Amino acid sequence: MKKLLFLALIFGACAPQMELTKSPSFNKYPTVEPYEAFALLPDSNLLQNKVYLGDIIIRDAGFTVDCDFETVVQLAAEKSRKLGGNCFVLTKHRKPGLSSSCHQIRGKVYHIDNAAQFEKTILWHPNRPLIIENFRGPTENRPFQAATAYQIHSKVKEYTLGGKTTISVETRFACDDSYFKKSENDAELLQHEQLHFDIAEIYSRKFRKAISEQATNYNLYRAKYEILMAEVRKELMLKQDEYDAEVYKDPSLQAKWNAWVKTELAQLADFASTDIVLGANRE
C-alpha cells in the first residue's frame, strides 16, 4: 500500500491567444467542474455518442511566454469545460520554431458518455472519492496489495508585471501509476488508499498556507519555492510512512487516521482553494 510522489513547478507569464467557434449545441450541457471526468485525446476514433460543441484554436499572441504544451492544452481543457464539454480532441499541433517559440494547437470540443475511462489524473475534491476503476496500473510483480500515486503540482497561473500573481497548487491522483489488486477486502483497502490521497491534499494545503504567509509576492515565491516545497515534501513522506506503519501493525487504527485526516482538512479549510493570489512585487 505504498504511495508515490511527483512534484512539479512551472513558471509562466503572458498567456497565448484563444479563438473559439461554437456549435448550436454548445449550451446544451452545464459547466464541467475541474474535478469531474475529462478526456484529452489525440483522435475521436474511440468516442461513442459524442456531441460536438465547438472548435478551439490557441495561437501565439506575440510576446507570449506561458505557452508550453501542457499550458496550452490545459487552457483548451478549461475552456472546453466551460462550454459543457468533457472531452478535447487535439487535431493540430504546431511546435515551436523560427516564427514562434510557442506551442500552438487546434482541437474539437465534445460531450461524451465515457470520459472517465480516458482520464490520466484526477483532481482531489471531497465530491470525487476514488473508486477501484481509477487504479489503472499493472499489478503483475507489484509488491503491495495497492499503491496510490499522486502529484502535488504547482504552477504560476496568472502573472502581471508589477501586479498580482495567481499560483495554482493541485493534488492529483495519477491513474496509470496507481494499482489495486482485488481481494475480499476491497472496501477496506480502497479506504486506506483514499486516505493516502487525502493526506497528500493536507500537505498541499500546508504548502498553500506557507506560500500565503511567507512568499507574499512573485519574487519571494520564486526565491522560497524550493525551500518551502522541500519542507512540505519531507513532512508529507514522514506522515505517509507513519500512517502505513501504524495501520499495517494494527488495522483497527484506521479509524484513528480517518478522524485525524478529517480534522486536519477542516483546520486547513481556508486553504482548500487550489489558487493563491500574491500581492505585487516590491521594488
TILUMTI-747557 format. One record per residue: residue in one letter; z, x, y of N, C-alpha, C in turn. Coordinates in steps of 0.2 Angstrom, whole numbers, padded with zeros to 4 digits, always signed. Each point is the difference from the previous one (the first is absolute). Layout:
REM TILUMTI-747557
aZXYZXYZXY/...
REM end
This chain:
REM TILUMTI-747557
m+0000+0004-0006+0000-0004+0006+0000+0004+0006/k-0003+0006+0000-0001+0004+0006-0004-0003+0005/k+0000+0003+0006-0004-0002+0005-0003+0006+0004/l-0006-0001+0003-0004+0005+0003+0000-0001+0008/l+0000+0005+0004+0000-0001+0007-0006+0004+0003/f-0004-0004+0004-0005+0003+0004+0001-0001+0007/l-0001+0005+0004+0002-0001+0008-0007+0002+0003/a-0001-0004+0006-0006+0002+0003+0001-0001+0008/l-0003+0005+0004+0000-0001+0007-0007+0001+0003/i-0001-0005+0004-0007+0000+0003+0001-0001+0008/f-0002+0005+0004+0000-0001+0007-0007-0002+0002/g+0000-0004+0006-0006-0003+0002+0000-0001+0007/a-0006-0002+0003+0000-0001+0007-0005-0007+0001/c-0005+0001+0004-0005-0005+0002-0003-0004-0006/a+0000-0006+0000-0003-0004-0006-0007-0001+0001/p-0004+0000-0006-0007-0001+0001-0002-0008+0002/q-0006-0001+0001-0003-0006+0002-0001-0005-0006/m+0002-0006+0000-0001-0005-0005-0005-0005+0002/e-0005-0002-0004-0004-0006+0001+0001-0005-0006/l+0000-0006+0002+0001-0005-0005-0005-0006+0000/t-0003-0002-0006-0004-0005+0000+0003-0005-0005/k+0001-0006+0003+0004-0005-0004-0005-0005-0004/s+0002-0002-0006-0004-0006-0003+0003-0006+0002/p-0003-0006-0002+0003-0007+0002+0006-0001-0004/s+0001+0004-0005+0006-0001-0004+0006+0004+0002/f+0000+0004+0006+0005+0005+0001+0007-0003+0002/n+0000-0007+0002+0006-0003+0001+0003-0004-0005/k-0003+0001-0006+0002-0005-0006+0006+0002-0003/y+0002+0006+0001+0007+0003-0004+0005+0002+0005/p+0006+0000-0001+0005+0002+0005+0000+0008-0001/t+0003+0003+0005+0001+0007+0001+0004+0003-0007/v-0003+0005-0002+0003+0003-0006+0005+0005+0002/e+0006+0000-0002+0006+0004+0002-0001+0007-0003/p+0003+0005+0004-0001+0007-0002+0003+0001-0008/y+0005-0004-0002+0002+0001-0006-0003-0004-0006/e-0005-0004+0002-0004-0004-0005-0005+0004-0003/a-0003-0002-0006-0005+0004-0003-0006+0001+0004/f-0003+0006+0000-0006+0001+0004-0004+0005-0004/a-0007-0001-0001-0004+0005-0003-0005+0003+0004/l+0000+0007-0001-0005+0004+0004-0005+0003-0006/l-0006-0002+0001-0005+0001-0006-0006+0003+0003/p-0003+0004-0005-0007+0003+0002-0006-0004-0001/d+0001-0006-0004-0005-0004-0001+0003-0007-0002/s-0004-0005+0000+0002-0007-0001-0002-0002-0007/n-0002+0004-0005-0002-0002-0006+0005-0003-0005/l+0007+0002+0002+0005-0003-0004+0003-0006+0002/l-0002-0002+0006+0003-0006+0004-0003-0007-0003/q+0005-0004-0001-0001-0007-0002+0002-0005+0005/n-0004-0005+0001+0002-0006+0004+0002+0003+0007/k-0004+0004+0003+0001+0004+0006-0003-0005+0006/v+0003+0000+0005-0002-0004+0006-0001+0006+0006/y-0006+0000+0002-0002+0005+0005+0003-0002+0007/l+0004+0004+0004+0003-0002+0006-0003+0004+0006/g-0004+0006-0001-0002+0003+0005-0002+0008-0001/d-0003+0003+0005-0001+0007-0001+0004+0004+0006/i+0002+0006-0002+0004+0004+0004-0004+0007+0001/i-0001+0002+0006-0003+0007+0001+0005+0004+0004/i+0002+0006-0002+0004+0004+0004-0004+0007+0002/r+0000+0001+0006-0004+0006+0003+0004+0004+0004/d-0003+0006+0002+0003+0005+0004+0000-0003+0007/a+0005-0001+0004+0000-0003+0006-0001+0005+0006/g-0001+0007-0002+0000+0005+0005+0007+0003+0001/f+0001+0006+0000+0007+0003+0001+0005-0003-0005/t-0003-0002-0006+0005-0003-0005+0002+0006-0004/v+0007-0001-0001+0003+0005-0004+0003-0003-0007/d+0003-0006+0001+0003-0003-0006-0005-0004-0004/c-0004+0004-0004-0006-0003-0003-0001+0004-0007/d+0005+0002-0004+0000+0002-0006-0002-0006-0005/f-0002+0002-0006-0002-0006-0004+0005-0005-0002/e+0006+0002-0001+0006-0004-0002+0001-0005+0006/t+0000+0003+0006+0001-0004+0006-0005-0006+0001/v-0006+0002+0000-0005-0005+0001-0001-0005-0005/v+0002+0002-0006+0000-0005-0006+0006-0005+0002/q+0006+0003+0002+0005-0004+0001-0001-0005+0006/l-0003+0002+0005-0002-0004+0005-0004-0006-0002/a-0005+0001-0004-0004-0005-0003+0004-0005-0004/a+0005+0003-0004+0004-0004-0004+0004-0005+0004/e+0003+0003+0006+0004-0004+0004-0004-0006+0003/k-0006+0002+0002-0004-0005+0003-0002-0006-0005/s-0001+0003-0006-0002-0005-0005+0005-0005-0002/r+0007+0003+0000+0005-0005-0001+0001-0005+0005/k-0001+0002+0007+0000-0005+0005-0005-0005-0001/l-0006+0001-0003-0005-0005-0001+0002-0004-0006/g+0005+0001-0004+0001-0004-0006-0003+0004-0006/g-0002+0006+0001-0003+0003-0006+0005+0004-0004/n-0001+0001-0006+0005+0004-0004-0005+0005-0004/c-0006+0001+0003-0004+0005-0003-0005+0003+0005/f+0000+0007+0000-0005+0003+0004-0005+0004-0004/v-0006-0001+0000-0005+0004-0004-0004+0005+0004/l+0001+0006-0001-0003+0005+0004-0007+0001-0002/t-0005-0001+0005-0007+0000-0002-0004+0006+0003/k+0004+0003+0005-0004+0006+0003+0006+0004+0003/h-0001+0007-0001+0005+0005+0002-0004+0006+0003/r+0001+0001+0006-0003+0006+0003+0005+0005+0002/k+0000+0006-0004+0005+0005+0001-0001+0004+0007/p+0005+0003+0002-0001+0004+0006-0005+0005-0001/g-0004+0002+0006-0005+0004+0000-0001+0003+0007/l-0006+0002+0002-0002+0003+0006+0001-0005+0006/s-0002-0006-0001+0000-0005+0005+0007-0003+0001/s+0005+0000-0005+0006-0003+0001+0005+0003-0005/s+0006+0001+0002+0005+0003-0004+0004-0006-0004/c-0002-0006+0001+0003-0006-0003-0003-0002-0007/h+0004-0003-0004-0002-0004-0005-0002-0007+0002/q-0006-0002-0001-0003-0007+0002-0002-0004-0006/i+0003-0006+0000-0001-0004-0005-0003-0007+0001/r-0003-0004-0005-0002-0007+0001+0002-0003-0007/g+0002-0006+0001+0002-0004-0007+0000-0007+0001/k+0001-0004-0005+0000-0007+0000+0007-0002-0002/v+0002-0006+0003+0007-0003-0001-0001-0006-0004/y+0004+0000-0005+0000-0006-0005+0007-0003-0001/h+0001-0006-0002+0006-0003-0003-0002-0001-0008/i+0004+0003-0004-0001+0000-0007+0006-0002-0004/d-0001-0002-0006+0005-0003-0004+0005+0006-0004/n-0003+0006-0001+0003+0005-0004+0002+0006+0004/a+0002+0000+0006+0001+0006+0004+0006+0004-0003/a+0005-0003-0003+0006+0004-0003-0003+0005-0005/q-0005-0001-0004-0002+0004-0005-0003+0007+0002/f-0002+0000+0007-0003+0006+0003+0005+0004+0004/e+0006-0002+0001+0004+0003+0005+0002+0007-0003/k+0000+0005+0005+0003+0006-0002+0007+0002+0003/t+0002-0003+0005+0007+0000+0003+0002-0007+0002/i+0007-0001+0000+0003-0006+0002+0005+0002+0005/l+0000-0003+0006+0005+0001+0005+0006-0003-0002/w+0006+0003+0001+0006-0003-0001+0001-0006+0004/h+0003-0005-0003+0001-0006+0004+0005-0004-0004/p+0005-0004+0003+0005-0004-0004-0004-0006-0004/n-0006-0002+0003-0003-0005-0003-0006+0002-0005/r+0000+0006-0002-0004+0003-0004+0003+0004-0006/p+0004-0003-0004+0003+0004-0005-0005+0003-0005/l+0002+0005-0004-0005+0003-0004+0000-0004-0007/i-0006+0000-0003-0001-0003-0006-0003+0005-0005/i+0001-0001-0007-0002+0005-0005-0007+0002+0001/e-0005-0005+0002-0007+0001+0001-0001+0005+0006/n+0004+0001+0004-0001+0005+0005+0000+0007-0002/f+0003+0002-0006+0001+0006-0003-0006+0002-0004/r-0005+0004+0003-0006+0000-0003-0002+0007-0003/g+0005+0005+0000-0001+0006-0003+0000+0000-0007/p-0003+0005-0003+0000+0001-0008+0007+0001-0002/t+0002-0002-0006+0007+0001-0003+0000+0005-0005/e-0006+0002-0003+0000+0004-0006+0003+0007+0002/n+0004+0003-0004+0003+0006+0001+0005+0000+0006/r+0002-0005+0003+0004+0000+0006+0007+0000-0003/p+0005+0004+0003+0007+0001-0002+0005-0006+0001/f-0002-0004+0004+0005-0005+0002-0002-0007-0002/q+0004-0005+0000-0002-0007-0001-0004-0003+0006/a+0001+0003+0006-0004-0003+0006+0001+0006+0005/a-0005+0000+0005+0001+0004+0006-0003-0003+0006/t+0004+0000+0005-0003-0003+0006-0002+0005+0005/a-0006+0000+0002-0003+0005+0005+0000-0003+0007/y+0002+0003+0005+0000-0003+0006-0002+0005+0006/q-0002-0002+0005-0001+0004+0006+0004-0002+0006/i+0002+0005+0004+0002-0002+0007-0005+0003+0004/h-0004-0004+0003-0006+0002+0004+0001-0001+0007/s+0000+0005+0004+0001-0001+0008-0007+0002+0003/k-0001-0003+0006-0006+0001+0003+0001-0002+0008/v-0003+0003+0004-0001-0002+0007-0005-0005+0001/k+0003-0006+0001-0005-0006+0000-0003-0001+0006/e+0003+0001+0006-0003-0001+0007+0003+0006+0004/y-0004+0003+0004+0002+0005+0004-0004+0000+0007/t+0004+0000+0005-0003+0000+0007+0002+0006+0004/l-0004+0004+0002+0002+0006+0004+0004-0002+0005/g+0006+0003+0000+0005-0001+0006+0004-0007-0001/g-0002-0004-0005+0003-0006-0001+0004-0001-0007/k+0001-0006-0002+0004-0001-0006-0004+0001-0006/t+0004+0001-0006-0004+0002-0006+0004-0005-0005/t-0005-0002-0005+0003-0004-0005-0001+0004-0007/i+0006+0001-0003+0000+0003-0007+0001-0005-0005/s-0004+0001-0005+0000-0005-0006+0003+0004-0006/v+0006-0003-0003+0003+0003-0006+0000-0005-0005/e-0004+0001-0006-0001-0005-0005+0003+0003-0007/t+0003-0005-0004+0002+0002-0007-0005-0004-0004/r-0004+0004-0004-0005-0003-0004+0001+0002-0008/f-0001-0005-0004+0000+0001-0007-0007+0002-0002/a-0001+0006-0004-0006+0002-0002-0001-0002-0007/c-0005-0005-0001-0001-0004-0006-0003+0005-0006/d-0005+0004+0002-0003+0004-0006+0005+0006-0002/d+0005+0002+0004+0004+0005-0002+0007-0002-0003/s+0001-0007+0000+0006-0003-0003-0002-0003-0007/y+0005+0001-0005-0002-0003-0006+0006-0004-0003/f-0001-0004-0005+0005-0004-0003-0001-0002-0007/k+0004+0003-0005-0001-0002-0007+0004-0006-0001/k-0003-0005-0003+0003-0007-0001+0004+0001-0006/s+0006-0004+0000+0004+0000-0005+0004-0007+0000/e+0005-0001-0004+0004-0006+0000+0005+0000+0007/n+0000+0005+0003+0004+0001+0006-0004+0000+0007/d-0005-0003+0000-0005+0000+0005+0003-0002+0007/a+0004-0006+0000+0003-0002+0006+0005+0005+0003/e+0004+0003-0004+0005+0005+0002-0003+0006+0003/l-0005+0002-0004-0004+0006+0002-0003-0001+0007/l-0004-0006+0001-0003-0001+0006+0005+0000+0006/q+0006-0003-0001+0005+0000+0005+0002+0007+0002/h+0001+0004-0005+0001+0007+0001-0005+0003+0004/e-0006-0001-0001-0006+0004+0003+0000-0003+0007/q+0001-0007+0001-0001-0003+0007+0006+0004+0004/l+0005+0001-0003+0005+0003+0005-0002+0007+0002/h-0003+0004-0004-0003+0007+0002-0004-0001+0006/f-0004-0006+0000-0005-0001+0006+0004-0002+0006/d+0006-0004-0002+0004-0003+0006+0004+0006+0003/i+0002+0005-0004+0004+0006+0003-0005+0004+0004/a-0006+0000-0002-0005+0004+0004-0001-0004+0007/e+0000-0006+0000+0000-0004+0006+0006+0001+0005/i+0006+0001-0003+0006+0002+0003-0001+0006+0004/y-0003+0005-0003+0000+0007+0003-0006+0000+0005/s-0005-0005-0001-0005-0001+0005+0003-0002+0007/r+0005-0005-0001+0003-0003+0006+0005+0006+0003/k+0003+0004-0004+0004+0005+0003-0005+0005+0004/f-0006+0001-0003-0004+0005+0004-0003-0004+0006/r-0001-0006+0000-0002-0004+0006+0006+0001+0005/k+0006-0001-0002+0006+0000+0004+0001+0007+0003/a-0001+0005-0004+0000+0007+0003-0005+0001+0005/i-0006-0002-0001-0005+0001+0005+0001-0004+0006/s+0003-0006+0000+0002-0004+0006+0005+0004+0004/e+0005+0003-0004+0006+0003+0004-0002+0007+0002/q-0004+0004-0004+0000+0007+0002-0007+0002+0002/a-0005-0004-0001-0007+0002+0002-0002-0006+0005/t+0002+0000+0006-0001-0006+0004-0007+0000+0004/n-0004+0005-0001-0007+0001+0002-0004+0003-0005/y-0006+0000+0002-0005+0003-0005+0001+0008-0001/n+0001+0003+0006+0001+0008-0001+0006+0001-0004/l+0005-0003+0001+0006+0001-0004-0001-0002-0008/y-0004-0005-0001-0002-0002-0007-0003+0005-0003/r-0005+0003+0003-0004+0005-0003+0005+0006-0001/a+0004+0002+0004+0004+0006-0001+0006-0001-0005/k+0002-0006-0001+0006-0002-0005-0002-0003-0006/y-0007-0002-0001-0002-0003-0006+0002+0003-0006/e-0002+0007-0001+0002+0003-0006+0007+0001-0002/i+0004+0001+0005+0007+0000-0001+0003-0007-0002/l-0002-0005+0003+0003-0007-0001-0003-0002-0007/m-0006+0001-0002-0002-0002-0006+0003+0004-0006/a+0001+0007+0001+0003+0004-0005+0007-0003-0002/e+0004-0002+0006+0007-0002-0001-0001-0007-0004/v-0004-0004+0002-0001-0007-0004-0002+0001-0007/r-0005+0005-0001-0002+0001-0007+0005+0002-0004/k+0004+0005+0002+0006+0003-0004+0005-0006-0002/e+0002-0004+0005+0005-0005-0001-0003-0005-0005/l-0007-0002+0001-0003-0005-0004+0000+0003-0008/m-0002+0006-0001-0001+0002-0007+0007+0001-0003/l+0005+0002+0004+0007+0000-0003+0003-0007-0002/k-0002-0005+0004+0002-0007-0001-0003-0003-0006/q-0007+0002-0001-0004-0003-0005+0003+0003-0007/d+0002+0007+0000+0002+0003-0006+0007-0003-0001/e+0004-0001+0005+0007-0003-0001-0001-0007-0003/y-0004-0004+0002-0001-0007-0003-0002+0001-0007/d-0005+0004-0002-0002+0001-0007+0006+0002-0004/a+0003+0005+0002+0005+0003-0004+0006-0005-0001/e+0002-0004+0004+0005-0005-0001-0002-0005-0004/v-0006-0003+0001-0002-0006-0004-0002+0002-0007/y-0003+0006-0001-0001+0003-0007+0006+0000-0004/k+0005+0003+0003+0007+0000-0003+0003-0006-0002/d+0000-0005+0005+0003-0006+0000-0004-0006+0003/p-0004-0003-0004-0005-0005+0003+0004-0006+0003/s+0006-0001-0001+0004-0005+0004+0000+0001+0007/l-0001+0007+0002+0001+0002+0007-0007-0002+0004/q-0005-0003-0003-0005-0003+0003+0002-0005+0006/a+0004-0004-0002+0003-0005+0005+0003+0003+0006/k+0003+0006-0001+0003+0003+0006-0005+0003+0004/w-0006+0003-0003-0005+0002+0004-0004-0005+0004/n-0001-0006-0004-0003-0006+0004+0003-0002+0006/a+0007+0000+0000+0004-0002+0005+0000+0005+0006/w+0000+0007-0002-0001+0005+0005-0006+0000+0004/v-0006-0001-0004-0007+0000+0003+0000-0006+0005/k+0003-0006-0002+0000-0006+0004+0003+0001+0007/t+0006+0004-0001+0004+0001+0006-0003+0005+0005/e-0003+0005-0003-0003+0005+0004-0006-0002+0004/l-0004-0005-0004-0006-0003+0004+0002-0004+0005/a+0005-0004-0001+0003-0004+0006+0002+0004+0006/q+0004+0005-0002+0003+0005+0006-0006+0003+0004/l-0006+0001-0004-0005+0003+0004-0006-0005+0002/a+0002-0006+0000-0004-0005+0002-0004+0001+0007/d+0003+0003+0004-0003+0002+0007-0006+0004-0001/f-0001+0004-0006-0005+0004-0001-0004-0002-0005/a-0001-0006-0002-0004-0003-0005-0007+0000+0002/s-0002-0001+0007-0007+0001+0002-0003+0007-0002/t-0006+0000-0002-0003+0006-0002-0002+0004+0007/d+0000-0003+0006-0002+0003+0006+0006+0002+0004/i+0000+0006+0003+0005+0002+0005-0004+0002+0006/v+0002-0003+0006-0003+0002+0006+0004+0005+0004/l-0003+0006+0002+0003+0005+0003-0002+0000+0007/g+0004+0002+0005-0001+0000+0007-0005+0006+0002/a-0001+0000+0006-0005+0005+0003+0003+0007+0000/n-0005+0005-0001+0002+0007+0000+0003+0002+0007/r+0005+0004-0001+0003+0003+0006-0004+0006+0002/e-0001+0001+0006-0003+0006+0002+0005+0006+0000/
REM end
